[in-house]
Amino acid sequence: MSRPAPRTGRNRRPFKPIGRYALRVGAVAAALGLWQLLTVLDVDLWLRFSQFPTVTDVADAFADRLSGADYWRDLTDSLTRIVTGFLLAAVLGVAVGVLVARSRPAEDLLGPLLEMVRPIPAIALVPVAILLFPSNEQGIVFITFTAAFFPVLVSTRHSVRALIPVWEEAVLTMGGGRWHILGSVVLPGALPGIFGGLSVGIGVSWICVISAEMISGQYGVGYRTWQDYTIVYYPGVFVGMVTIGALGWLTSTAVELVGRRLTRWLPRTSYIPAARPTTPRTPAHARRAPAAVRTAQPSDTEEARDEHLV
Amino acid sequence: MSTSSETKPELRTVDRAPSSPRGTRLTLHATTLGRPHAPVLADVDLDIARGEILTVVGPSGCGKSTLLRSLAGLLPPLAGEIDQDGHRLAGPSAERALIFQEDALLPWRTLRANVELPLAIRRVPRSRRRVEAEEWLTRVGLADHASQLPHRVSGGQRQRAQLARALAGHPRAVLMDEPFGALDAQTRAGMQDLLVEVLRGTGATVVFVTHDVDEALFLGDRVALLGAGRLLAVRDVPHPRERTAHDDAARVALRRDVLTSLGT
């Protein structure tokens, strides 16, 4: 009576995996080709590419940087800042989110404060960071932390509140106390939503760490990029941008992978974007309507949340 | 799902259970039940004997689930008193397990891990937990699905796993909230037989809520009728848990009575 292993979305899509990778690589190559063409030909049609560095200029600058020590120092500094700030935000965001969602006194005590601070863009806190912290380094970590903290907090709070009460009632009638409920119902149940917040958080963190480095950094990818801009070394600016893009992609993929691993229990379809509107789900037998509704829910709410926060 | 062959290990486990008086007596004294400021049932006086199966029927929205949640200790009575063996109920406890209509298994735990949960809460050592969980899953015919996640098995299998999970904690009362309500008729009959089979020997008191009169009359020693915000009547059922007694004259008469008083 067990259901057959569910087909992954991949098999139902028109392209085979190898074809899809070719398509992805091709798209990037085409974009680079267009860039090269526009800049080599110094195209000036309202958009002006005459001052724009070519792809090869950027590649040369990149190769130069890679062989120097500063590049790696910048990289590790930026990564250290973001990882520290983000981890702090993840731990505190989840803790405060659960607290606010589960305890009325905590909600009354912290709720208004958090709602007041939340709309302030983290990067606008630079003056506060400068006043508060003895070193620039701590200030940057603080700003990175603040950036990721609120998305994590808000999504944790929402997903804890959205937990179905039946799970908690079941654990209560097994004789479980509040720690059992926290450990076996609240945290695992809220995990899909929490990871929604973490994904948004890591993105916002990058924006803020780079901006903070531009304003007050010493070393760091953002600092270097701004330095190159002030000395009008455009290929260097582009190297910085490419680096930021690659690091951002790397870290958000890491968050995504950890999230998928920890929420493997979720019915598969929630991770296949194409399965939402177009393709009907195939093995619908043995699955009743309520289960299907709940299945679709996490991705929907997460989507709404992301829109709200970015 | 051949469960009859698994009856023997069941008896062994049950005898091993430390607290020998298995069932429990639940008494409601002039209780008003419901959420604060929203009473659903008033003036409920009910004495549920140790080890009996009491079924509760009534139209939907009549307060069947409220009654059950109150007995579980999740909803304190708004007035009156609920006693377990003469002691006032103070909140939910492992002595009174609750089985829900559906989807109460934790979806991130395998069936085995779900059944292990009440054992973990009771601080049963890890290795024992696993053995006991496997035993219960075998008893409800799910030995082959122990490592499946709940959404990978059928609705009937999920309900069997819920039953195993509830009984694994050795409760003295099992409160069931339309546990087979979402199942098709055939699965349902099979589940009723399984329930009777598995309960035999546990001695647990059972309160079984259903909107299906035939189910109520098959399972219950007594049947309680709810309606219009009150407990209408409690009737003894002739020949409970005998499939052949379906056409028994006394049973037919009772069935007619029940249907009449429920106004259908």
Interface residues (C-beta under 8 A of the other chain):
Chain A: M1 S2 R3 I164 V166 W167 E169 A170 V171 L172 T173 M174 G175 G176 H180 S184 V185 P188 G189 L191 T263 W265 L266 P267 A286 R287 R288 P290 A291 R294 T295
Chain B: R69 A72 G73 L74 G91 P92 S93 A94 E95 R96 A97 L98 F100 E102 D103 A104 L106 P107 W108 R109 L117 P118 I121 R122 H145 Q148 L149 H151 R152 V153 S154 G155 Q157 R165 G169 L175 A182
